[in-house]
Structure formats: structure tokens, C-alpha cells
Amino acid sequence: MAEFTLPRNSRLTEGKTWAPPKGAQTTRAYRIYRWNPDDGANPRIDTYQVDTDDCGPMVLDALIWIKNNIDPTLTFRRSCREGVCGSCAMNIDGRNTLACTKHMGESMAP
């Protein structure tokens, strides 16, 4: 198991905010915690605008859409997409949740 420690005196900062995709009619903002243990920088929150008409209904679909269309450096685990393996478990809205079973329309912080 890997153990990570945040930099001393680290403070969460606002990261990059990506513009909504051109031509998108309906978008949803995703605020994603990003931290790279190799660069020594503070963790940040990047904000992405997802075209909800162009991706599937689950949070995992939105993450895949972000990786494919906006930021290829976004990294996450996934496998079965059916809520069986637990590979896509992550903290969503302060709760440990499977991204493949969490519908993006469910109560999510803006």
C-alpha cells in the first residue's frame, strides 16, 4: 500500500478552471481534487465543465469524458463499470462512493 504525505504547511488552492466546451447546450461543473506527490506543490481543485449531452449518465462517464476531451493527465481507476469490483471507489461529495453507480444528477455540490 502506498502512503503519501502532503507537503509541510500545505493548503488547498484553486487550480485551473476549464471553459465550457464550444457548442454545449447543457454543462455540469466537476471540481476535482488534484495532487502530485512528485512536484512538492500544494494540492489543488481543478474545475471542469462537462457537456452532459455528450456523455453517459454516471459520474464515471463524466470522468472518462474529461480525460478524453479536456485533460488527458486526469488519472483514476476503473474496471467493470457495474458496481461489482469496487475499482472506481472515490470520495464524491464527501462520501466514499462508486463512480460507476453514482448518477451525475444525484445531489452533487456545484
Residue, then its C-alpha position, 0 to 999 in steps of 0.5 A: m500500500a502506498e502512503f503519501t504525505l502532503p507537503r509541510n504547511s500545505r493548503l488547498t488552492e484553486g487550480k485551473t478552471w476549464a471553459p465550457p466546451k464550444g457548442a454545449q447546450t447543457t454543462r455540469a461543473y466537476r471540481i476535482y481534487r488534484w495532487n502530485p506527490d512528485d512536484g512538492a506543490n500544494p494540492r489543488i481543485d481543478t474545475y471542469q465543465v462537462d457537456t452532459d449531452d455528450c456523455g453517459p449518465m454516471v459520474l464515471d462517464a463524466l470522468i472518462w469524458i474529461k480525460n478524453n476531451i479536456d485533460p488527458t493527465l486526469t488519472f483514476r481507476r476503473s474496471c467493470r463499470e457495474g458496481v461489482c469490483g469496487s475499482c472506481a471507489m472515490n470520495i464524491d461529495g464527501r462520501n466514499t462512493l462508486a463512480c460507476t453507480k453514482h448518477m451525475g444528477e444525484s445531489m452533487a455540490p456545484 
